[in-house]
Amino acid sequence: MNIKEKFLTALKTFDLCGGVVVALSGGADSVCLLDLFLNCNFPYPIVAAHLNHNLRGAESDRDEAFCKALCEKRGIKLFVGSADVNSLAEKSGKGVEEAARSARYAFLQSVVAENQDIKFIATAHNQGDLCETMILNLARGAGLDGMCSIPASRGNIIRPVLKISRAEILEYNEQNGLDFVTDSTNLATDYSRNRVRHCILPELEKLYSGYADNIERTALLLRRDADYMNDEAKKLYSDVVENGALYTKKAQNIHQAILSRILKILYNHYSFVDLTEAHLDALCKLIANGNENFTLSLHDSFALCERGVLTFVKTLPQNDDFCIQTELERETVLPSGIAVTISKTKSDNAYALRADALSGALTIRSRKSGDTITVFGKTHKIKRVISDKKLSAAEKAKLFFLCSDGEIIYSNIPATADKAFARRGDNCIFITAKDVNEI
């Protein structure tokens, strides 16, 4: 098939029911894409959009002027936007490439939102982009979804030239006398994608002349498998998720390949970002092992599981400070759900404390600023002890401190003060702590 036939075949795979905004950078790919749309008797409105990223000074302005002149010549309405990508990258903590991409898609979606006749965004990603993305994702350690590379469509975004090579695009432009501009940064090898494009792909071409078609075929096969598993995840989603929470006992025996996708759907429900394959793997293992109470940091949010109910939160809930008077043989339930009992009788999982250390008024309280405990003849700051133990957020939330006449003698860090440390032959009192959520 020639390039026009490939383009028309691709269009038939999209369920198009409205106008299209073509993402126009002024480069060879986007100029080709616009021309293909204008020469295929497309039944809906066609407009173009160009975002000036302000990254290359006069060259960025040149690209904008070129797009304006091209669209005026072709009688196409052009929407032009401007973004300070360097500032956006600095504020968001993203790389320049990622910040530019986010700004570009936000601008394109705004064009769709503000124009009733425009329903879809068409980008000029081609076969070379697909190959580059798969190689980069493989090097970064992507899962199945990452190895599917660039999808032909996602939401209202379509990519009609994804199966067309860069060589075919350049040949089409030459045959049809289409001028375009060249981004000078695309020629440098400072960016990882450019290095793949200019250094790795040419070597692959020497080894396997049909590598691009083979990679494209592999991506399609992987996409088929991924689509099947995503469909299975959607079917099971309502069985294990209710009101934005996943019930871990119901999900415990679901295969990780499906459970990870259920977790992704739930995570996206909260509109957070940055859920990595490592995070998904950790969550799946915790659920499979039957853990019903845990907290896992996810960079910009937390996975919080309490009594087998898993939710995602931006910040962890803060427990109220507490100070509860207690006595022997009384079970004291703390706000964290920990039930503490001090008894003369030893039980399973009990810590032994010297009885004479508990001679004063007994209280169980939360941590206070400046707390210390004396262990092995040296006084330690509680804050430092907690740090050295590398406790998780969930473990920190369940800490308590047993005090006799206001002095800390024991904590479930665990840490026991010298004066309460029991040795063989000592008269002992025993302390047990159980999580009522796990009983």
VEXDRENMI-565244 format. One record per residue (C-alpha): residue number from 0; x, y, z; residue in three letters. Coordinates in nm, 4 decimals. Each point is the difference from the previous one (the first is absolute). Last residue first. Layout:
{NUM, {X, Y, Z}, 'Ala'}
...
//
This chain:
{438, {-0.7879, -1.0022, 6.5748}, 'Ile'}
{437, {0.1651, 0.2039, -0.2751}, 'Glu'}
{436, {-0.1912, 0.3253, 0.0416}, 'Asn'}
{435, {0.0338, -0.0315, 0.3789}, 'Val'}
{434, {0.3758, 0.0373, -0.0430}, 'Asp'}
{433, {0.1505, -0.1735, 0.2975}, 'Lys'}
{432, {0.2446, 0.1234, 0.2638}, 'Ala'}
{431, {0.1164, -0.2092, 0.2915}, 'Thr'}
{430, {0.1799, 0.1120, 0.3149}, 'Ile'}
{429, {0.1288, -0.2332, 0.2678}, 'Phe'}
{428, {0.1059, 0.0805, 0.3568}, 'Ile'}
{427, {0.3094, -0.1614, 0.1353}, 'Cys'}
{426, {0.1805, -0.0800, 0.3267}, 'Asn'}
{425, {0.3541, -0.0440, -0.1189}, 'Asp'}
{424, {0.1634, -0.3455, -0.0007}, 'Gly'}
{423, {0.1261, 0.0200, -0.3549}, 'Arg'}
{422, {0.0217, 0.3603, -0.1120}, 'Arg'}
{421, {-0.2710, 0.2556, -0.0684}, 'Ala'}
{420, {0.0731, 0.3447, -0.1487}, 'Phe'}
{419, {-0.2228, 0.2506, 0.1798}, 'Ala'}
{418, {0.2752, 0.2252, 0.1404}, 'Lys'}
{417, {0.1979, -0.0340, -0.3226}, 'Asp'}
{416, {-0.2875, 0.1349, -0.2090}, 'Ala'}
{415, {-0.1628, -0.2402, -0.2454}, 'Thr'}
{414, {-0.0309, 0.0662, -0.3737}, 'Ala'}
{413, {-0.2191, -0.1580, -0.2665}, 'Pro'}
{412, {-0.1098, 0.2365, -0.1706}, 'Ile'}
{411, {-0.2732, -0.1401, 0.2276}, 'Asn'}
{410, {0.1137, 0.2377, 0.2732}, 'Ser'}
{409, {0.1122, -0.0623, 0.3572}, 'Tyr'}
{408, {0.1203, 0.1866, 0.3096}, 'Ile'}
{407, {-0.0850, 0.3575, -0.0956}, 'Ile'}
{406, {-0.0053, 0.2178, 0.3116}, 'Glu'}
{405, {-0.3267, 0.1763, 0.0952}, 'Gly'}
{404, {-0.0445, -0.1723, 0.3347}, 'Asp'}
{403, {0.0345, -0.3308, -0.1821}, 'Ser'}
{402, {-0.0430, 0.0427, -0.3732}, 'Cys'}
{401, {-0.0984, -0.2417, -0.2749}, 'Leu'}
{400, {0.0521, 0.1546, -0.3450}, 'Phe'}
{399, {-0.2111, -0.0776, -0.3057}, 'Phe'}
{398, {0.0729, -0.0411, -0.3704}, 'Leu'}
{397, {-0.2817, -0.0960, -0.2377}, 'Lys'}
{396, {0.0295, 0.2951, -0.2416}, 'Ala'}
{395, {0.3754, -0.0601, -0.0247}, 'Lys'}
{394, {-0.0640, -0.3542, -0.1214}, 'Glu'}
{393, {-0.2384, 0.1228, -0.2718}, 'Ala'}
{392, {0.2494, 0.2655, -0.1124}, 'Ala'}
{391, {0.2674, -0.2690, -0.0277}, 'Ser'}
{390, {0.2708, -0.0352, 0.2616}, 'Leu'}
{389, {0.3639, 0.0351, -0.1006}, 'Lys'}
{388, {0.1227, -0.1199, 0.3428}, 'Lys'}
{387, {0.2723, 0.2661, -0.0051}, 'Asp'}
{386, {-0.2598, 0.2739, -0.0591}, 'Ser'}
{385, {-0.2123, -0.1186, 0.2903}, 'Ile'}
{384, {0.3038, -0.0015, 0.2300}, 'Val'}
{383, {0.0960, 0.3485, -0.1198}, 'Arg'}
{382, {-0.3441, 0.1445, 0.0802}, 'Lys'}
{381, {0.0055, -0.1771, 0.3358}, 'Ile'}
{380, {0.3155, 0.1905, 0.0923}, 'Lys'}
{379, {0.2428, -0.2345, 0.1654}, 'His'}
{378, {0.1456, 0.0043, 0.3522}, 'Thr'}
{377, {0.2872, -0.2409, 0.0466}, 'Lys'}
{376, {0.0495, -0.2573, 0.2737}, 'Gly'}
{375, {-0.1026, -0.2950, -0.2126}, 'Phe'}
{374, {-0.3352, 0.1696, -0.0788}, 'Val'}
{373, {-0.1234, 0.3283, 0.1472}, 'Thr'}
{372, {-0.3080, 0.1348, -0.1800}, 'Ile'}
{371, {-0.0667, 0.3505, -0.1303}, 'Thr'}
{370, {-0.3028, 0.2070, -0.1076}, 'Asp'}
{369, {0.0813, 0.3490, -0.1344}, 'Gly'}
{368, {-0.3288, 0.0475, -0.1864}, 'Ser'}
{367, {-0.2651, -0.2301, 0.1380}, 'Lys'}
{366, {-0.0910, -0.3530, -0.1054}, 'Arg'}
{365, {-0.3429, -0.1393, 0.0814}, 'Ser'}
{364, {-0.1000, -0.1113, 0.3459}, 'Arg'}
{363, {-0.0444, -0.2926, 0.2330}, 'Ile'}
{362, {-0.0072, 0.0926, 0.3662}, 'Thr'}
{361, {0.0976, -0.1805, 0.3180}, 'Leu'}
{360, {0.0278, 0.1726, 0.3397}, 'Ala'}
{359, {0.3132, -0.1301, 0.1744}, 'Gly'}
{358, {0.1202, -0.3503, 0.0864}, 'Ser'}
{357, {0.0451, -0.1132, -0.3602}, 'Leu'}
{356, {0.3790, -0.0159, 0.0122}, 'Ala'}
{355, {-0.0257, -0.2291, 0.3065}, 'Asp'}
{354, {-0.1652, -0.2669, -0.2167}, 'Ala'}
{353, {0.2917, -0.0303, -0.2397}, 'Arg'}
{352, {-0.1459, -0.0313, -0.3492}, 'Leu'}
{351, {-0.0681, -0.3132, -0.2062}, 'Ala'}
{350, {-0.1375, 0.0457, -0.3487}, 'Tyr'}
{349, {-0.2963, -0.2207, -0.0968}, 'Ala'}
{348, {-0.0360, -0.1788, -0.3347}, 'Asn'}
{347, {-0.2046, -0.2810, 0.1598}, 'Asp'}
{346, {-0.1027, 0.0542, 0.3593}, 'Ser'}
{345, {0.1822, 0.0516, 0.3304}, 'Lys'}
{344, {-0.2163, 0.0720, 0.3028}, 'Thr'}
{343, {0.0696, 0.3016, 0.2189}, 'Lys'}
{342, {-0.1778, 0.2129, -0.2594}, 'Ser'}
{341, {0.0223, 0.3190, -0.2012}, 'Ile'}
{340, {-0.2391, -0.0027, -0.2989}, 'Thr'}
{339, {0.0151, 0.2232, -0.3071}, 'Val'}
{338, {-0.2572, -0.0091, -0.2838}, 'Ala'}
{337, {0.1253, 0.1814, -0.3104}, 'Ile'}
{336, {-0.2770, 0.1520, -0.2139}, 'Gly'}
{335, {0.1857, 0.3263, -0.0663}, 'Ser'}
{334, {-0.2270, 0.1844, 0.2444}, 'Pro'}
{333, {0.1313, -0.2287, 0.2794}, 'Leu'}
{332, {-0.1876, -0.2906, 0.1594}, 'Val'}
{331, {0.1020, -0.0578, 0.3619}, 'Thr'}
{330, {-0.0470, -0.3498, 0.1411}, 'Glu'}
{329, {0.0177, 0.0057, 0.3791}, 'Arg'}
{328, {0.1859, -0.2647, 0.1999}, 'Glu'}
{327, {0.2352, 0.2513, 0.1584}, 'Leu'}
{326, {-0.0744, 0.3688, -0.0372}, 'Glu'}
{325, {-0.0634, 0.2681, -0.2624}, 'Thr'}
{324, {-0.0155, 0.3774, -0.0425}, 'Gln'}
{323, {-0.0360, 0.1045, -0.3622}, 'Ile'}
{322, {0.1975, 0.2748, -0.1745}, 'Cys'}
{321, {-0.0986, 0.0645, -0.3611}, 'Phe'}
{320, {0.1036, 0.2171, -0.2898}, 'Asp'}
{319, {-0.2376, -0.0265, -0.2917}, 'Asp'}
{318, {0.1058, -0.2234, -0.2880}, 'Asn'}
{317, {0.0816, 0.1782, -0.3246}, 'Gln'}
{316, {-0.1535, -0.1353, -0.3166}, 'Pro'}
{315, {0.2560, -0.0628, -0.2736}, 'Leu'}
{314, {0.0168, 0.2448, -0.2862}, 'Thr'}
{313, {-0.1100, -0.0234, -0.3630}, 'Lys'}
{312, {-0.2005, -0.3155, 0.0595}, 'Val'}
{311, {-0.0509, -0.3259, -0.1884}, 'Phe'}
{310, {-0.2424, -0.2531, 0.1462}, 'Thr'}
{309, {0.0216, -0.3633, 0.1092}, 'Leu'}
{308, {-0.2532, -0.1566, 0.2380}, 'Val'}
{307, {0.1373, -0.3163, 0.1626}, 'Gly'}
{306, {-0.0330, 0.1273, 0.3549}, 'Arg'}
{305, {0.1925, 0.3132, -0.0959}, 'Glu'}
{304, {0.1969, 0.0301, -0.3231}, 'Cys'}
{303, {0.1515, 0.3341, -0.0956}, 'Leu'}
{302, {0.1809, 0.0321, -0.3330}, 'Ala'}
{301, {0.1708, 0.3361, 0.0190}, 'Phe'}
{300, {0.0433, 0.3002, -0.2297}, 'Ser'}
{299, {0.2525, 0.1950, -0.2069}, 'Asp'}
{298, {0.2932, -0.2422, 0.0393}, 'His'}
{297, {-0.2065, -0.3179, 0.0461}, 'Leu'}
{296, {0.0646, -0.0676, 0.3723}, 'Ser'}
{295, {-0.1576, -0.3242, 0.1208}, 'Leu'}
{294, {-0.2105, -0.0348, 0.3144}, 'Thr'}
{293, {-0.1140, -0.3312, 0.1428}, 'Phe'}
{292, {-0.2852, -0.1791, 0.1738}, 'Asn'}
{291, {-0.1737, -0.2932, -0.1712}, 'Glu'}
{290, {0.3033, -0.2019, -0.1029}, 'Asn'}
{289, {-0.1267, -0.3254, -0.1517}, 'Gly'}
{288, {0.3184, -0.0948, -0.1844}, 'Asn'}
{287, {-0.1693, 0.0621, -0.3372}, 'Ala'}
{286, {-0.0920, 0.3548, 0.1073}, 'Ile'}
{285, {0.3532, 0.0877, 0.1093}, 'Leu'}
{284, {0.1420, -0.1632, -0.3145}, 'Lys'}
{283, {-0.2355, 0.1937, -0.2291}, 'Cys'}
{282, {0.0871, 0.3278, 0.1707}, 'Leu'}
{281, {0.3752, -0.0569, -0.0346}, 'Ala'}
{280, {-0.0302, -0.0939, -0.3691}, 'Asp'}
{279, {-0.2190, 0.3014, -0.0703}, 'Leu'}
{278, {0.2498, 0.2338, 0.1664}, 'His'}
{277, {0.2889, -0.1532, -0.1983}, 'Ala'}
{276, {-0.2036, 0.0360, -0.3210}, 'Glu'}
{275, {-0.0271, 0.3710, 0.0773}, 'Thr'}
{274, {-0.2963, 0.2118, 0.1110}, 'Leu'}
{273, {0.1206, 0.3523, -0.0751}, 'Asp'}
{272, {-0.3259, 0.1933, -0.0313}, 'Val'}
{271, {-0.3130, 0.0605, 0.2084}, 'Phe'}
{270, {-0.3449, 0.0529, -0.1502}, 'Ser'}
{269, {-0.1730, -0.1958, 0.2807}, 'Tyr'}
{268, {-0.1862, -0.2207, -0.2486}, 'His'}
{267, {0.3360, -0.0508, -0.1713}, 'Asn'}
{266, {0.1096, -0.1967, 0.3081}, 'Tyr'}
{265, {-0.3088, -0.2222, -0.0204}, 'Leu'}
{264, {0.0624, -0.0783, -0.3655}, 'Ile'}
{263, {0.3684, -0.0643, 0.0714}, 'Lys'}
{262, {-0.0893, -0.2294, 0.2919}, 'Leu'}
{261, {-0.2281, -0.2026, -0.2260}, 'Ile'}
{260, {0.2859, -0.0225, -0.2492}, 'Arg'}
{259, {0.2379, -0.1310, 0.2660}, 'Ser'}
{258, {-0.2659, -0.2534, 0.1018}, 'Leu'}
{257, {-0.0191, -0.1410, -0.3536}, 'Ile'}
{256, {0.3679, -0.0864, -0.0493}, 'Ala'}
{255, {0.0256, -0.0697, 0.3747}, 'Gln'}
{254, {-0.2476, -0.2851, -0.0228}, 'His'}
{253, {-0.3037, 0.0521, 0.2231}, 'Ile'}
{252, {0.0166, -0.2069, 0.3199}, 'Asn'}
{251, {0.0153, 0.2856, 0.2528}, 'Gln'}
{250, {-0.2488, 0.2271, -0.1754}, 'Ala'}
{249, {-0.3030, -0.0841, 0.2155}, 'Lys'}
{248, {0.2136, 0.0165, 0.3152}, 'Lys'}
{247, {0.1541, 0.3289, -0.1172}, 'Thr'}
{246, {-0.3232, 0.1965, -0.0258}, 'Tyr'}
{245, {0.0834, 0.2869, -0.2360}, 'Leu'}
{244, {-0.1399, 0.3445, 0.0763}, 'Ala'}
{243, {-0.1499, 0.2686, -0.2261}, 'Gly'}
{242, {-0.3596, -0.0604, 0.1037}, 'Asn'}
{241, {0.0279, -0.3749, -0.0604}, 'Glu'}
{240, {0.2824, -0.1920, -0.1626}, 'Val'}
{239, {0.0383, -0.3799, 0.0043}, 'Val'}
{238, {-0.2873, -0.1268, -0.2144}, 'Asp'}
{237, {-0.0376, 0.3299, -0.1875}, 'Ser'}
{236, {0.3530, -0.0336, -0.1383}, 'Tyr'}
{235, {-0.0310, -0.3618, -0.1125}, 'Leu'}
{234, {-0.1365, 0.0786, -0.3476}, 'Lys'}
{233, {0.2300, 0.3013, -0.0381}, 'Lys'}
{232, {0.3020, -0.2161, 0.0821}, 'Ala'}
{231, {-0.1031, -0.2556, -0.2617}, 'Glu'}
{230, {-0.0240, 0.2763, -0.2613}, 'Asp'}
{229, {0.3447, 0.1274, 0.1002}, 'Asn'}
{228, {0.1353, -0.3535, -0.0337}, 'Met'}
{227, {-0.1377, -0.0331, -0.3533}, 'Tyr'}
{226, {0.1251, 0.3449, -0.1020}, 'Asp'}
{225, {0.3481, -0.0858, 0.1296}, 'Ala'}
{224, {0.0108, -0.3173, -0.2084}, 'Asp'}
{223, {-0.1035, 0.1847, -0.3163}, 'Arg'}
{222, {0.2409, 0.2836, 0.0760}, 'Arg'}
{221, {0.2815, -0.2524, 0.0302}, 'Leu'}
{220, {-0.0784, -0.1346, -0.3453}, 'Leu'}
{219, {-0.0212, 0.3532, -0.1434}, 'Leu'}
{218, {0.3311, 0.0997, 0.1605}, 'Ala'}
{217, {0.1666, -0.3109, -0.1426}, 'Thr'}
{216, {-0.1297, 0.0865, -0.3471}, 'Arg'}
{215, {0.1379, 0.3538, 0.0280}, 'Glu'}
{214, {0.3343, -0.1362, 0.1165}, 'Ile'}
{213, {0.0102, -0.2362, -0.2992}, 'Asn'}
{212, {-0.0993, 0.2732, -0.2454}, 'Asp'}
{211, {0.2764, 0.2216, 0.1402}, 'Ala'}
{210, {0.2594, -0.2782, -0.0021}, 'Tyr'}
{209, {-0.0425, -0.0802, -0.3703}, 'Gly'}
{208, {0.3618, 0.0636, -0.0980}, 'Ser'}
{207, {0.1247, -0.2003, 0.2947}, 'Tyr'}
{206, {0.3654, 0.0471, 0.1036}, 'Leu'}
{205, {0.0767, 0.3158, -0.1974}, 'Lys'}
{204, {-0.3420, 0.1454, 0.0810}, 'Glu'}
{203, {0.0631, -0.0730, 0.3671}, 'Leu'}
{202, {0.3189, 0.2058, -0.0236}, 'Glu'}
{201, {-0.1944, 0.2902, -0.1529}, 'Pro'}
{200, {-0.2560, -0.0300, 0.2829}, 'Leu'}
{199, {0.2584, 0.0235, 0.2776}, 'Ile'}
{198, {0.1963, 0.3173, -0.0786}, 'Cys'}
{197, {-0.2218, 0.2656, -0.1591}, 'His'}
{196, {-0.3454, -0.0938, 0.1259}, 'Arg'}
{195, {0.1070, -0.1559, 0.3303}, 'Val'}
{194, {0.2227, 0.2975, 0.0717}, 'Arg'}
{193, {-0.2800, 0.2375, -0.0967}, 'Asn'}
{192, {-0.2343, -0.1698, 0.2471}, 'Arg'}
{191, {0.2561, 0.0302, 0.2805}, 'Ser'}
{190, {0.0475, 0.3751, -0.0502}, 'Tyr'}
{189, {0.3486, 0.1459, -0.0433}, 'Asp'}
{188, {0.0438, -0.1727, -0.3363}, 'Thr'}
{187, {-0.0570, 0.3103, -0.2138}, 'Ala'}
{186, {-0.1892, -0.0058, -0.3311}, 'Leu'}
{185, {-0.3437, 0.0270, 0.1575}, 'Asn'}
{184, {0.1177, 0.3152, 0.1798}, 'Thr'}
{183, {0.0240, 0.1766, -0.3371}, 'Ser'}
{182, {-0.3738, -0.0354, -0.0582}, 'Asp'}
{181, {-0.0360, -0.0182, -0.3772}, 'Thr'}
{180, {-0.2618, 0.1958, -0.1926}, 'Val'}
{179, {-0.2293, -0.1273, -0.2739}, 'Phe'}
{178, {-0.0660, 0.0484, -0.3704}, 'Asp'}
{177, {-0.2330, -0.2332, -0.1858}, 'Leu'}
{176, {0.0741, -0.0438, -0.3707}, 'Gly'}
{175, {-0.2300, -0.3014, -0.0380}, 'Asn'}
{174, {0.2662, -0.2524, -0.0960}, 'Gln'}
{173, {0.2422, 0.1411, 0.2558}, 'Glu'}
{172, {-0.2531, -0.0119, 0.2825}, 'Asn'}
{171, {-0.0989, -0.3567, -0.0875}, 'Tyr'}
{170, {0.3650, -0.1103, -0.0082}, 'Glu'}
{169, {0.0603, 0.1581, 0.3412}, 'Leu'}
{168, {-0.3035, -0.1778, 0.1414}, 'Ile'}
{167, {0.0957, -0.3345, -0.1511}, 'Glu'}
{166, {0.3516, 0.0307, 0.1476}, 'Ala'}
{165, {-0.1476, 0.0823, 0.3435}, 'Arg'}
{164, {-0.1935, -0.3237, -0.0128}, 'Ser'}
{163, {-0.3787, -0.0314, -0.0005}, 'Ile'}
{162, {-0.1740, -0.2290, 0.2486}, 'Lys'}
{161, {-0.0640, 0.2834, 0.2491}, 'Leu'}
{160, {-0.1295, 0.2286, -0.2758}, 'Val'}
{159, {-0.3628, 0.0216, 0.1221}, 'Pro'}
{158, {0.0779, 0.0759, 0.3675}, 'Arg'}
{157, {-0.3265, 0.0775, 0.1770}, 'Ile'}
{156, {-0.0649, 0.1790, 0.3313}, 'Ile'}
{155, {-0.3611, 0.0125, 0.1246}, 'Asn'}
{154, {0.0544, -0.2727, 0.2579}, 'Gly'}
{153, {0.3187, -0.1780, -0.0947}, 'Arg'}
{152, {0.0660, -0.0975, -0.3593}, 'Ser'}
{151, {0.2640, -0.1792, -0.2052}, 'Ala'}
{150, {0.1730, -0.0848, 0.3274}, 'Pro'}
{149, {0.3671, 0.0974, 0.0485}, 'Ile'}
{148, {0.2174, -0.2735, 0.1536}, 'Ser'}
{147, {-0.1666, -0.3321, 0.0819}, 'Cys'}
{146, {0.3149, -0.0575, 0.2073}, 'Met'}
{145, {-0.1232, 0.2543, 0.2519}, 'Gly'}
{144, {-0.3262, -0.1890, 0.0479}, 'Asp'}
{143, {0.1864, -0.3273, 0.0483}, 'Leu'}
{142, {0.2260, 0.1342, 0.2718}, 'Gly'}
{141, {0.2776, 0.2540, -0.0484}, 'Ala'}
{140, {0.3608, -0.0356, 0.1144}, 'Gly'}
{139, {0.1540, 0.3308, -0.1058}, 'Arg'}
{138, {0.1937, -0.1630, -0.2859}, 'Ala'}
{137, {-0.3165, -0.1690, -0.1272}, 'Leu'}
{136, {-0.1887, 0.3288, 0.0174}, 'Asn'}
{135, {0.2714, 0.1732, -0.2024}, 'Leu'}
{134, {0.0033, -0.2763, -0.2616}, 'Ile'}
{133, {-0.3804, -0.0009, -0.0272}, 'Met'}
{132, {-0.0122, 0.3785, -0.0271}, 'Thr'}
{131, {0.2608, 0.0131, -0.2750}, 'Glu'}
{130, {-0.1796, -0.2659, -0.2030}, 'Cys'}
{129, {-0.3375, 0.1783, 0.0245}, 'Leu'}
{128, {0.1593, 0.3344, -0.0871}, 'Asp'}
{127, {0.1542, -0.1604, -0.3096}, 'Gly'}
{126, {-0.3374, -0.1376, -0.1061}, 'Gln'}
{125, {-0.1562, 0.3453, 0.0070}, 'Asn'}
{124, {-0.1449, 0.2407, 0.2553}, 'His'}
{123, {-0.1735, 0.2772, -0.1957}, 'Ala'}
{122, {-0.2720, 0.0924, 0.2491}, 'Thr'}
{121, {-0.3729, 0.0254, -0.0686}, 'Ala'}
{120, {-0.2240, 0.1425, 0.2734}, 'Ile'}
{119, {-0.3706, -0.0797, -0.0146}, 'Phe'}
{118, {-0.3406, 0.1565, 0.0667}, 'Lys'}
{117, {0.0020, 0.3361, -0.1777}, 'Ile'}
{116, {-0.3448, 0.1346, -0.0955}, 'Asp'}
{115, {-0.0680, 0.1455, 0.3466}, 'Gln'}
{114, {0.3222, 0.1969, 0.0160}, 'Asn'}
{113, {0.1196, 0.1163, 0.3435}, 'Glu'}
{112, {0.0498, -0.3456, 0.1524}, 'Ala'}
{111, {0.1825, -0.1306, -0.3069}, 'Val'}
{110, {0.2392, 0.2953, -0.0018}, 'Val'}
{109, {0.0518, -0.0437, 0.3746}, 'Ser'}
{108, {0.0921, -0.3643, -0.0626}, 'Gln'}
{107, {0.2726, 0.1131, -0.2390}, 'Leu'}
{106, {0.1403, 0.2439, 0.2575}, 'Phe'}
{105, {0.0040, -0.2628, 0.2750}, 'Ala'}
{104, {0.1668, -0.2401, -0.2431}, 'Tyr'}
{103, {0.2781, 0.2480, -0.0763}, 'Arg'}
{102, {0.0557, 0.1040, 0.3610}, 'Ala'}
{101, {0.0360, -0.3630, 0.1109}, 'Ser'}
{100, {0.2392, -0.0761, -0.2871}, 'Arg'}
{99, {0.2118, 0.3050, 0.0720}, 'Ala'}
{98, {0.0199, -0.0897, 0.3696}, 'Ala'}
{97, {0.1065, -0.3547, -0.0901}, 'Glu'}
{96, {0.2726, 0.1209, -0.2350}, 'Glu'}
{95, {0.1232, 0.2629, 0.2468}, 'Val'}
{94, {0.0243, -0.2515, 0.2836}, 'Gly'}
{93, {-0.2574, 0.0197, 0.2757}, 'Lys'}
{92, {0.0384, 0.1664, 0.3391}, 'Gly'}
{91, {-0.3331, 0.1744, -0.0493}, 'Ser'}
{90, {0.1217, 0.3556, 0.0590}, 'Lys'}
{89, {0.3292, -0.0441, -0.1845}, 'Glu'}
{88, {-0.1596, -0.1764, -0.2961}, 'Ala'}
{87, {-0.2712, 0.2649, -0.0283}, 'Leu'}
{86, {0.2622, 0.2745, 0.0120}, 'Ser'}
{85, {0.1988, -0.1629, -0.2806}, 'Asn'}
{84, {-0.3200, -0.0607, -0.1963}, 'Val'}
{83, {-0.1036, 0.3640, -0.0143}, 'Asp'}
{82, {-0.3090, -0.0675, -0.2099}, 'Ala'}
{81, {-0.1597, 0.1639, -0.3039}, 'Ser'}
{80, {-0.3115, -0.0865, -0.1981}, 'Gly'}
{79, {-0.1084, 0.0250, -0.3612}, 'Val'}
{78, {-0.3251, -0.1303, -0.1485}, 'Phe'}
{77, {0.0104, -0.0262, -0.3792}, 'Leu'}
{76, {-0.3012, 0.0048, -0.2307}, 'Lys'}
{75, {0.0841, -0.1595, -0.3314}, 'Ile'}
{74, {-0.0135, 0.1775, -0.3358}, 'Gly'}
{73, {0.3030, -0.1824, -0.1350}, 'Arg'}
{72, {0.2078, 0.3180, -0.0443}, 'Lys'}
{71, {-0.1141, 0.1411, 0.3369}, 'Glu'}
{70, {0.0817, -0.3346, 0.1614}, 'Cys'}
{69, {0.3509, 0.0004, -0.1442}, 'Leu'}
{68, {0.0692, 0.3636, 0.0875}, 'Ala'}
{67, {-0.1102, -0.0465, 0.3615}, 'Lys'}
{66, {0.1980, -0.3219, 0.0317}, 'Cys'}
{65, {0.3141, 0.1705, -0.1348}, 'Phe'}
{64, {-0.0401, 0.2947, 0.2370}, 'Ala'}
{63, {-0.0232, -0.2377, 0.2981}, 'Glu'}
{62, {0.3075, -0.1901, -0.1152}, 'Asp'}
{61, {0.1969, 0.3249, -0.0394}, 'Arg'}
{60, {-0.1020, 0.1086, 0.3493}, 'Asp'}
{59, {0.1441, -0.3233, 0.1384}, 'Ser'}
{58, {0.3181, 0.0573, -0.2033}, 'Glu'}
{57, {0.0336, 0.3530, 0.1367}, 'Ala'}
{56, {0.0287, -0.1315, 0.3558}, 'Gly'}
{55, {0.0268, -0.3786, 0.0169}, 'Arg'}
{54, {-0.2072, -0.0983, 0.3034}, 'Leu'}
{53, {-0.2968, 0.2342, -0.0325}, 'Asn'}
{52, {-0.2394, -0.2985, -0.0132}, 'His'}
{51, {-0.2095, 0.1581, -0.2777}, 'Asn'}
{50, {-0.3105, -0.2157, -0.0217}, 'Leu'}
{49, {-0.1524, -0.0528, -0.3447}, 'His'}
{48, {-0.3557, -0.1103, -0.0761}, 'Ala'}
{47, {-0.1645, -0.1030, -0.3259}, 'Ala'}
{46, {-0.3609, -0.0199, -0.1164}, 'Val'}
{45, {-0.1948, -0.2588, -0.1988}, 'Ile'}
{44, {-0.3813, -0.0132, -0.0052}, 'Pro'}
{43, {-0.1670, -0.3350, -0.0759}, 'Tyr'}
{42, {-0.0532, -0.2087, -0.3145}, 'Pro'}
{41, {0.3707, -0.0588, -0.0783}, 'Phe'}
{40, {0.0305, -0.0002, -0.3771}, 'Asn'}
{39, {0.3494, -0.1520, 0.0259}, 'Cys'}
{38, {0.2135, 0.2893, -0.1255}, 'Asn'}
{37, {-0.0168, 0.2444, 0.2911}, 'Leu'}
{36, {0.0566, -0.2776, 0.2531}, 'Phe'}
{35, {0.3087, -0.1226, -0.1840}, 'Leu'}
{34, {0.1330, 0.3560, -0.0200}, 'Asp'}
{33, {-0.0345, 0.0485, 0.3752}, 'Leu'}
{32, {0.1815, -0.3258, 0.0713}, 'Leu'}
{31, {0.2858, 0.0880, -0.2371}, 'Cys'}
{30, {0.0480, 0.3391, 0.1664}, 'Val'}
{29, {-0.0077, -0.1777, 0.3390}, 'Ser'}
{28, {0.2729, -0.2457, -0.0968}, 'Asp'}
{27, {0.2328, 0.2421, -0.1807}, 'Ala'}
{26, {0.0076, 0.2585, 0.2770}, 'Gly'}
{25, {-0.2276, 0.3040, 0.0261}, 'Gly'}
{24, {-0.1095, -0.0984, 0.3501}, 'Ser'}
{23, {-0.3614, -0.0583, -0.0995}, 'Leu'}
{22, {-0.2237, -0.2065, 0.2269}, 'Ala'}
{21, {-0.2958, -0.0584, -0.2332}, 'Val'}
{20, {-0.3370, 0.0882, 0.1506}, 'Val'}
{19, {-0.2682, -0.2371, -0.1238}, 'Val'}
{18, {-0.3730, 0.0375, -0.0536}, 'Gly'}
{17, {-0.2683, -0.2458, 0.0998}, 'Gly'}
{16, {-0.1218, -0.3576, 0.0097}, 'Cys'}
{15, {0.3159, -0.2034, -0.0437}, 'Leu'}
{14, {-0.0035, -0.3594, 0.1249}, 'Asp'}
{13, {0.3608, -0.0633, -0.0931}, 'Phe'}
{12, {0.0993, -0.3117, -0.1949}, 'Thr'}
{11, {-0.1148, 0.1542, -0.3290}, 'Lys'}
{10, {0.2502, 0.2837, 0.0439}, 'Leu'}
{9, {0.2861, -0.2521, 0.0077}, 'Ala'}
{8, {-0.0977, -0.1463, -0.3349}, 'Thr'}
{7, {-0.0198, 0.3510, -0.1460}, 'Leu'}
{6, {0.3528, 0.0776, 0.1213}, 'Phe'}
{5, {0.1433, -0.3295, -0.1244}, 'Lys'}
{4, {-0.1604, 0.0602, -0.3415}, 'Glu'}
{3, {0.1423, 0.3511, -0.0148}, 'Lys'}
{2, {0.3487, -0.1241, 0.0929}, 'Ile'}
{1, {0.0113, -0.2670, -0.2656}, 'Asn'}
{0, {-0.1140, -0.3529, 0.0649}, 'Met'}
//
